[in-house]
């Protein structure tokens, strides 16, 4: 079973659309949504294991120009779906 994670992403003002598209282009990102509030984007990630989820966030998402901050949440089990 693949590891599931969610990345909450804060973006510099005026960079939201470009960062949104860049995040959506990452192969491990299976869903991405804009948000209102403390974070600007949430991305659902799937990878082989939790270490790989962390690697995607650190090496791919945080490397995108305009990303200010991330918070990563990992899922342990699905109650539905």
Biopython code that builds the backbone (N, CA, C, O; Angstrom):
import numpy as np
from Bio.PDB.StructureBuilder import StructureBuilder

atoms = [
    (1, "UNK", "N", (0.840, -1.186, 0.000)),
    (1, "UNK", "CA", (0.000, 0.000, 0.000)),
    (1, "UNK", "C", (0.883, 1.246, 0.000)),
    (1, "UNK", "O", (1.881, 1.308, 0.718)),
    (2, "UNK", "N", (0.522, 2.202, -0.782)),
    (2, "UNK", "CA", (1.282, 3.455, -0.888)),
    (2, "UNK", "C", (1.081, 4.310, 0.356)),
    (2, "UNK", "O", (0.044, 4.244, 1.017)),
    (3, "UNK", "N", (2.087, 5.106, 0.655)),
    (3, "UNK", "CA", (1.977, 6.081, 1.740)),
    (3, "UNK", "C", (1.228, 7.302, 1.218)),
    (3, "UNK", "O", (1.417, 7.721, 0.076)),
    (4, "UNK", "N", (0.381, 7.864, 2.067)),
    (4, "UNK", "CA", (-0.404, 9.042, 1.708)),
    (4, "UNK", "C", (0.018, 10.190, 2.615)),
    (4, "UNK", "O", (0.186, 10.014, 3.821)),
    (5, "UNK", "N", (0.186, 11.358, 2.024)),
    (5, "UNK", "CA", (0.507, 12.543, 2.801)),
    (5, "UNK", "C", (-0.198, 13.759, 2.234)),
    (5, "UNK", "O", (-0.653, 13.755, 1.090)),
    (6, "UNK", "N", (-0.282, 14.792, 3.044)),
    (6, "UNK", "CA", (-0.869, 16.056, 2.625)),
    (6, "UNK", "C", (0.121, 17.159, 2.947)),
    (6, "UNK", "O", (0.653, 17.219, 4.055)),
    (7, "UNK", "N", (0.365, 18.024, 1.987)),
    (7, "UNK", "CA", (1.260, 19.159, 2.201)),
    (7, "UNK", "C", (0.440, 20.437, 2.185)),
    (7, "UNK", "O", (-0.232, 20.745, 1.200)),
    (8, "UNK", "N", (0.500, 21.176, 3.279)),
    (8, "UNK", "CA", (-0.075, 22.518, 3.352)),
    (8, "UNK", "C", (1.031, 23.482, 2.958)),
    (8, "UNK", "O", (2.130, 23.426, 3.512)),
    (9, "UNK", "N", (0.754, 24.362, 2.010)),
    (9, "UNK", "CA", (1.796, 25.193, 1.413)),
    (9, "UNK", "C", (1.422, 26.669, 1.505)),
    (9, "UNK", "O", (0.339, 27.073, 1.082)),
    (10, "UNK", "N", (2.328, 27.469, 2.062)),
    (10, "UNK", "CA", (2.184, 28.932, 2.071)),
    (10, "UNK", "C", (3.014, 29.496, 0.930)),
    (10, "UNK", "O", (4.145, 29.069, 0.697)),
    (11, "UNK", "N", (2.438, 30.462, 0.222)),
    (11, "UNK", "CA", (3.062, 31.001, -0.985)),
    (11, "UNK", "C", (3.176, 32.519, -0.881)),
    (11, "UNK", "O", (2.310, 33.177, -0.303)),
    (12, "UNK", "N", (4.247, 33.066, -1.442)),
    (12, "UNK", "CA", (4.411, 34.520, -1.519)),
    (12, "UNK", "C", (3.253, 35.126, -2.302)),
    (12, "UNK", "O", (2.792, 34.534, -3.278)),
    (13, "UNK", "N", (2.778, 36.298, -1.888)),
    (13, "UNK", "CA", (1.713, 36.959, -2.642)),
    (13, "UNK", "C", (2.097, 37.128, -4.115)),
    (13, "UNK", "O", (3.249, 37.410, -4.446)),
    (14, "UNK", "N", (1.124, 36.951, -4.967)),
    (14, "UNK", "CA", (1.250, 37.099, -6.421)),
    (14, "UNK", "C", (1.954, 35.912, -7.095)),
    (14, "UNK", "O", (2.199, 35.959, -8.301)),
    (15, "UNK", "N", (2.279, 34.863, -6.354)),
    (15, "UNK", "CA", (2.933, 33.681, -6.930)),
    (15, "UNK", "C", (2.038, 32.439, -6.862)),
    (15, "UNK", "O", (2.459, 31.347, -7.243)),
    (16, "UNK", "N", (0.825, 32.604, -6.384)),
    (16, "UNK", "CA", (-0.039, 31.461, -6.137)),
    (16, "UNK", "C", (-0.302, 30.619, -7.389)),
    (16, "UNK", "O", (-0.179, 29.395, -7.344)),
    (17, "UNK", "N", (-0.655, 31.248, -8.480)),
    (17, "UNK", "CA", (-1.019, 30.492, -9.683)),
    (17, "UNK", "C", (0.164, 29.697, -10.227)),
    (17, "UNK", "O", (0.010, 28.534, -10.599)),
    (18, "UNK", "N", (1.338, 30.312, -10.275)),
    (18, "UNK", "CA", (2.527, 29.631, -10.793)),
    (18, "UNK", "C", (2.922, 28.463, -9.890)),
    (18, "UNK", "O", (3.248, 27.381, -10.376)),
    (19, "UNK", "N", (2.891, 28.685, -8.578)),
    (19, "UNK", "CA", (3.237, 27.617, -7.639)),
    (19, "UNK", "C", (2.203, 26.499, -7.716)),
    (19, "UNK", "O", (2.567, 25.324, -7.687)),
    (20, "UNK", "N", (0.931, 26.842, -7.811)),
    (20, "UNK", "CA", (-0.134, 25.848, -7.935)),
    (20, "UNK", "C", (0.136, 24.929, -9.126)),
    (20, "UNK", "O", (0.047, 23.707, -9.002)),
    (21, "UNK", "N", (0.462, 25.512, -10.268)),
    (21, "UNK", "CA", (0.736, 24.713, -11.469)),
    (21, "UNK", "C", (1.985, 23.863, -11.301)),
    (21, "UNK", "O", (2.009, 22.712, -11.738)),
    (22, "UNK", "N", (3.019, 24.406, -10.679)),
    (22, "UNK", "CA", (4.262, 23.657, -10.467)),
    (22, "UNK", "C", (4.031, 22.472, -9.529)),
    (22, "UNK", "O", (4.559, 21.384, -9.761)),
    (23, "UNK", "N", (3.252, 22.679, -8.481)),
    (23, "UNK", "CA", (2.940, 21.588, -7.557)),
    (23, "UNK", "C", (2.133, 20.517, -8.279)),
    (23, "UNK", "O", (2.396, 19.326, -8.109)),
    (24, "UNK", "N", (1.162, 20.923, -9.076)),
    (24, "UNK", "CA", (0.322, 19.975, -9.808)),
    (24, "UNK", "C", (1.134, 19.124, -10.779)),
    (24, "UNK", "O", (0.730, 18.005, -11.093)),
    (25, "UNK", "N", (2.257, 19.624, -11.257)),
    (25, "UNK", "CA", (3.104, 18.891, -12.202)),
    (25, "UNK", "C", (4.015, 17.861, -11.541)),
    (25, "UNK", "O", (4.662, 17.083, -12.242)),
    (26, "UNK", "N", (4.082, 17.834, -10.225)),
    (26, "UNK", "CA", (4.918, 16.857, -9.520)),
    (26, "UNK", "C", (4.226, 15.492, -9.591)),
    (26, "UNK", "O", (3.063, 15.377, -9.202)),
    (27, "UNK", "N", (4.915, 14.458, -10.079)),
    (27, "UNK", "CA", (4.266, 13.153, -10.285)),
    (27, "UNK", "C", (3.619, 12.549, -9.036)),
    (27, "UNK", "O", (2.591, 11.880, -9.142)),
    (28, "UNK", "N", (4.192, 12.769, -7.880)),
    (28, "UNK", "CA", (3.653, 12.195, -6.647)),
    (28, "UNK", "C", (2.425, 12.934, -6.124)),
    (28, "UNK", "O", (1.750, 12.442, -5.220)),
    (29, "UNK", "N", (2.131, 14.097, -6.675)),
    (29, "UNK", "CA", (0.948, 14.866, -6.274)),
    (29, "UNK", "C", (-0.246, 14.342, -7.062)),
    (29, "UNK", "O", (-0.283, 14.427, -8.289)),
    (30, "UNK", "N", (-1.225, 13.796, -6.335)),
    (30, "UNK", "CA", (-2.395, 13.215, -6.992)),
    (30, "UNK", "C", (-3.610, 14.136, -6.970)),
    (30, "UNK", "O", (-4.527, 13.974, -7.775)),
    (31, "UNK", "N", (-3.621, 15.101, -6.052)),
    (31, "UNK", "CA", (-4.679, 16.105, -5.992)),
    (31, "UNK", "C", (-4.076, 17.388, -5.447)),
    (31, "UNK", "O", (-3.164, 17.352, -4.621)),
    (32, "UNK", "N", (-4.587, 18.519, -5.909)),
    (32, "UNK", "CA", (-4.119, 19.811, -5.401)),
    (32, "UNK", "C", (-5.290, 20.798, -5.424)),
    (32, "UNK", "O", (-6.049, 20.857, -6.391)),
    (33, "UNK", "N", (-5.423, 21.569, -4.341)),
    (33, "UNK", "CA", (-6.535, 22.504, -4.200)),
    (33, "UNK", "C", (-6.038, 23.842, -3.659)),
    (33, "UNK", "O", (-5.166, 23.870, -2.790)),
    (34, "UNK", "N", (-6.580, 24.950, -4.161)),
    (34, "UNK", "CA", (-6.282, 26.248, -3.547)),
    (34, "UNK", "C", (-7.066, 26.372, -2.239)),
    (34, "UNK", "O", (-8.141, 25.790, -2.088)),
    (35, "UNK", "N", (-6.518, 27.130, -1.307)),
    (35, "UNK", "CA", (-7.157, 27.339, -0.007)),
    (35, "UNK", "C", (-7.252, 28.822, 0.304)),
    (35, "UNK", "O", (-6.549, 29.638, -0.291)),
    (36, "UNK", "N", (-8.121, 29.161, 1.236)),
    (36, "UNK", "CA", (-8.167, 30.488, 1.837)),
    (36, "UNK", "C", (-7.795, 30.308, 3.298)),
    (36, "UNK", "O", (-8.250, 29.363, 3.941)),
    (37, "UNK", "N", (-6.983, 31.192, 3.822)),
    (37, "UNK", "CA", (-6.603, 31.093, 5.223)),
    (37, "UNK", "C", (-5.096, 31.112, 5.391)),
    (37, "UNK", "O", (-4.381, 31.720, 4.594)),
    (38, "UNK", "N", (-4.616, 30.444, 6.431)),
    (38, "UNK", "CA", (-3.191, 30.450, 6.765)),
    (38, "UNK", "C", (-2.333, 29.860, 5.650)),
    (38, "UNK", "O", (-1.224, 30.333, 5.401)),
    (39, "UNK", "N", (-2.840, 28.835, 4.986)),
    (39, "UNK", "CA", (-2.115, 28.208, 3.878)),
    (39, "UNK", "C", (-2.845, 28.491, 2.578)),
    (39, "UNK", "O", (-4.055, 28.721, 2.570)),
    (40, "UNK", "N", (-2.101, 28.474, 1.479)),
    (40, "UNK", "CA", (-2.657, 28.824, 0.168)),
    (40, "UNK", "C", (-3.009, 27.616, -0.686)),
    (40, "UNK", "O", (-3.883, 27.693, -1.549)),
    (41, "UNK", "N", (-2.326, 26.494, -0.446)),
    (41, "UNK", "CA", (-2.494, 25.298, -1.274)),
    (41, "UNK", "C", (-2.440, 24.073, -0.371)),
    (41, "UNK", "O", (-1.690, 24.040, 0.604)),
    (42, "UNK", "N", (-3.252, 23.054, -0.708)),
    (42, "UNK", "CA", (-3.097, 21.738, -0.104)),
    (42, "UNK", "C", (-2.899, 20.741, -1.236)),
    (42, "UNK", "O", (-3.622, 20.754, -2.232)),
    (43, "UNK", "N", (-1.905, 19.878, -1.063)),
    (43, "UNK", "CA", (-1.607, 18.866, -2.067)),
    (43, "UNK", "C", (-1.652, 17.490, -1.417)),
    (43, "UNK", "O", (-1.084, 17.284, -0.344)),
    (44, "UNK", "N", (-2.326, 16.555, -2.066)),
    (44, "UNK", "CA", (-2.331, 15.162, -1.617)),
    (44, "UNK", "C", (-1.232, 14.435, -2.369)),
    (44, "UNK", "O", (-1.155, 14.502, -3.596)),
    (45, "UNK", "N", (-0.381, 13.738, -1.623)),
    (45, "UNK", "CA", (0.752, 13.040, -2.217)),
    (45, "UNK", "C", (0.634, 11.538, -1.985)),
    (45, "UNK", "O", (0.135, 11.099, -0.949)),
    (46, "UNK", "N", (1.097, 10.758, -2.953)),
    (46, "UNK", "CA", (1.223, 9.312, -2.805)),
    (46, "UNK", "C", (2.643, 8.930, -3.181)),
    (46, "UNK", "O", (3.170, 9.371, -4.203)),
    (47, "UNK", "N", (3.259, 8.100, -2.340)),
    (47, "UNK", "CA", (4.617, 7.626, -2.603)),
    (47, "UNK", "C", (4.754, 6.229, -2.001)),
    (47, "UNK", "O", (3.831, 5.726, -1.361)),
    (48, "UNK", "N", (5.912, 5.611, -2.213)),
    (48, "UNK", "CA", (6.128, 4.245, -1.733)),
    (48, "UNK", "C", (6.146, 4.139, -0.214)),
    (48, "UNK", "O", (5.702, 3.135, 0.344)),
    (49, "UNK", "N", (6.656, 5.170, 0.461)),
    (49, "UNK", "CA", (6.761, 5.135, 1.916)),
    (49, "UNK", "C", (6.777, 6.566, 2.451)),
    (49, "UNK", "O", (6.819, 7.525, 1.680)),
    (50, "UNK", "N", (6.744, 6.699, 3.777)),
    (50, "UNK", "CA", (6.682, 8.025, 4.388)),
    (50, "UNK", "C", (7.961, 8.823, 4.179)),
    (50, "UNK", "O", (7.912, 10.049, 4.077)),
    (51, "UNK", "N", (9.111, 8.144, 4.112)),
    (51, "UNK", "CA", (10.360, 8.855, 3.817)),
    (51, "UNK", "C", (10.294, 9.512, 2.442)),
    (51, "UNK", "O", (10.794, 10.621, 2.252)),
    (52, "UNK", "N", (9.678, 8.828, 1.494)),
    (52, "UNK", "CA", (9.537, 9.385, 0.143)),
    (52, "UNK", "C", (8.607, 10.592, 0.136)),
    (52, "UNK", "O", (8.834, 11.544, -0.611)),
    (53, "UNK", "N", (7.559, 10.562, 0.962)),
    (53, "UNK", "CA", (6.673, 11.726, 1.090)),
    (53, "UNK", "C", (7.483, 12.926, 1.557)),
    (53, "UNK", "O", (7.379, 14.011, 0.985)),
    (54, "UNK", "N", (8.288, 12.734, 2.592)),
    (54, "UNK", "CA", (9.134, 13.812, 3.103)),
    (54, "UNK", "C", (10.103, 14.320, 2.065)),
    (54, "UNK", "O", (10.338, 15.523, 1.963)),
    (55, "UNK", "N", (10.665, 13.412, 1.298)),
    (55, "UNK", "CA", (11.610, 13.798, 0.252)),
    (55, "UNK", "C", (10.945, 14.649, -0.824)),
    (55, "UNK", "O", (11.537, 15.615, -1.305)),
    (56, "UNK", "N", (9.727, 14.299, -1.203)),
    (56, "UNK", "CA", (8.996, 15.083, -2.205)),
    (56, "UNK", "C", (8.771, 16.502, -1.691)),
    (56, "UNK", "O", (8.965, 17.471, -2.425)),
    (57, "UNK", "N", (8.366, 16.618, -0.442)),
    (57, "UNK", "CA", (8.108, 17.947, 0.126)),
    (57, "UNK", "C", (9.395, 18.763, 0.179)),
    (57, "UNK", "O", (9.417, 19.923, -0.233)),
    (58, "UNK", "N", (10.457, 18.162, 0.684)),
    (58, "UNK", "CA", (11.712, 18.898, 0.856)),
    (58, "UNK", "C", (12.393, 19.208, -0.472)),
    (58, "UNK", "O", (12.812, 20.341, -0.707)),
    (59, "UNK", "N", (12.505, 18.207, -1.338)),
    (59, "UNK", "CA", (13.305, 18.372, -2.556)),
    (59, "UNK", "C", (12.535, 18.943, -3.739)),
    (59, "UNK", "O", (13.132, 19.550, -4.628)),
    (60, "UNK", "N", (11.222, 18.758, -3.762)),
    (60, "UNK", "CA", (10.452, 19.220, -4.918)),
    (60, "UNK", "C", (9.559, 20.418, -4.591)),
    (60, "UNK", "O", (9.611, 21.436, -5.282)),
    (61, "UNK", "N", (8.744, 20.306, -3.548)),
    (61, "UNK", "CA", (7.804, 21.390, -3.252)),
    (61, "UNK", "C", (8.525, 22.608, -2.687)),
    (61, "UNK", "O", (8.315, 23.725, -3.160)),
    (62, "UNK", "N", (9.372, 22.406, -1.683)),
    (62, "UNK", "CA", (10.079, 23.549, -1.091)),
    (62, "UNK", "C", (11.069, 24.194, -2.054)),
    (62, "UNK", "O", (11.484, 25.333, -1.840)),
    (63, "UNK", "N", (11.452, 23.486, -3.106)),
    (63, "UNK", "CA", (12.384, 24.029, -4.099)),
    (63, "UNK", "C", (11.709, 24.982, -5.082)),
    (63, "UNK", "O", (12.395, 25.670, -5.838)),
    (64, "UNK", "N", (10.386, 25.032, -5.084)),
    (64, "UNK", "CA", (9.655, 25.906, -6.003)),
    (64, "UNK", "C", (9.770, 27.350, -5.514)),
    (64, "UNK", "O", (9.457, 27.653, -4.363)),
    (65, "UNK", "N", (10.216, 28.226, -6.393)),
    (65, "UNK", "CA", (10.325, 29.647, -6.043)),
    (65, "UNK", "C", (8.951, 30.186, -5.670)),
    (65, "UNK", "O", (7.975, 29.968, -6.389)),
    (66, "UNK", "N", (8.878, 30.883, -4.553)),
    (66, "UNK", "CA", (7.622, 31.443, -4.076)),
    (66, "UNK", "C", (7.017, 30.673, -2.921)),
    (66, "UNK", "O", (6.121, 31.181, -2.246)),
    (67, "UNK", "N", (7.490, 29.449, -2.676)),
    (67, "UNK", "CA", (7.009, 28.685, -1.525)),
    (67, "UNK", "C", (7.675, 29.240, -0.274)),
    (67, "UNK", "O", (8.903, 29.272, -0.181)),
    (68, "UNK", "N", (6.867, 29.675, 0.685)),
    (68, "UNK", "CA", (7.382, 30.257, 1.922)),
    (68, "UNK", "C", (7.494, 29.241, 3.051)),
    (68, "UNK", "O", (8.445, 29.272, 3.831)),
    (69, "UNK", "N", (6.516, 28.340, 3.133)),
    (69, "UNK", "CA", (6.459, 27.419, 4.265)),
    (69, "UNK", "C", (5.613, 26.216, 3.874)),
    (69, "UNK", "O", (4.708, 26.319, 3.047)),
    (70, "UNK", "N", (5.920, 25.078, 4.480)),
    (70, "UNK", "CA", (5.085, 23.890, 4.292)),
    (70, "UNK", "C", (4.841, 23.226, 5.635)),
    (70, "UNK", "O", (5.626, 23.366, 6.573)),
    (71, "UNK", "N", (3.750, 22.510, 5.706)),
    (71, "UNK", "CA", (3.458, 21.637, 6.843)),
    (71, "UNK", "C", (2.994, 20.325, 6.234)),
    (71, "UNK", "O", (2.097, 20.306, 5.391)),
    (72, "UNK", "N", (3.605, 19.231, 6.661)),
    (72, "UNK", "CA", (3.294, 17.928, 6.090)),
    (72, "UNK", "C", (2.531, 17.080, 7.096)),
    (72, "UNK", "O", (2.916, 16.970, 8.260)),
    (73, "UNK", "N", (1.448, 16.486, 6.628)),
    (73, "UNK", "CA", (0.629, 15.582, 7.431)),
    (73, "UNK", "C", (0.645, 14.226, 6.743)),
    (73, "UNK", "O", (0.536, 14.153, 5.519)),
    (74, "UNK", "N", (0.779, 13.154, 7.513)),
    (74, "UNK", "CA", (0.756, 11.823, 6.913)),
    (74, "UNK", "C", (-0.484, 11.080, 7.376)),
    (74, "UNK", "O", (-0.899, 11.180, 8.530)),
    (75, "UNK", "N", (-1.061, 10.339, 6.454)),
    (75, "UNK", "CA", (-2.257, 9.566, 6.760)),
    (75, "UNK", "C", (-1.883, 8.131, 7.099)),
    (75, "UNK", "O", (-0.999, 7.546, 6.475)),
    (76, "UNK", "N", (-2.562, 7.570, 8.091)),
    (76, "UNK", "CA", (-2.269, 6.197, 8.481)),
    (76, "UNK", "C", (-3.282, 5.205, 7.935)),
    (76, "UNK", "O", (-2.953, 4.038, 7.724)),
    (77, "UNK", "N", (-4.500, 5.649, 7.706)),
    (77, "UNK", "CA", (-5.542, 4.763, 7.208)),
    (77, "UNK", "C", (-6.704, 5.613, 6.716)),
    (77, "UNK", "O", (-6.908, 6.735, 7.180)),
    (78, "UNK", "N", (-7.457, 5.072, 5.780)),
    (78, "UNK", "CA", (-8.627, 5.773, 5.263)),
    (78, "UNK", "C", (-9.881, 5.193, 5.904)),
    (78, "UNK", "O", (-10.050, 3.975, 5.965)),
    (79, "UNK", "N", (-10.743, 6.055, 6.371)),
    (79, "UNK", "CA", (-12.007, 5.601, 6.941)),
    (79, "UNK", "C", (-13.074, 5.428, 5.874)),
    (79, "UNK", "O", (-14.088, 4.766, 6.095)),
    (80, "UNK", "N", (-12.834, 6.034, 4.709)),
    (80, "UNK", "CA", (-13.802, 5.960, 3.624)),
    (80, "UNK", "C", (-13.048, 6.012, 2.311)),
    (80, "UNK", "O", (-12.116, 6.802, 2.161)),
    (81, "UNK", "N", (-13.434, 5.193, 1.375)),
    (81, "UNK", "CA", (-12.807, 5.230, 0.063)),
    (81, "UNK", "C", (-11.730, 4.300, -0.019)),
    (81, "UNK", "O", (-11.083, 4.195, -1.061)),
]
sb = StructureBuilder()
sb.init_structure("model")
sb.init_model(0)
sb.init_chain("A")
sb.init_seg("    ")
for serial, (resi, resn, name, xyz) in enumerate(atoms, 1):
    if name == "N":
        sb.init_residue(resn, " ", resi, " ")
    sb.init_atom(name, np.array(xyz, "f"), 0.0, 1.0, " ", f" {name:<3s}", serial, name[0])
structure = sb.get_structure()
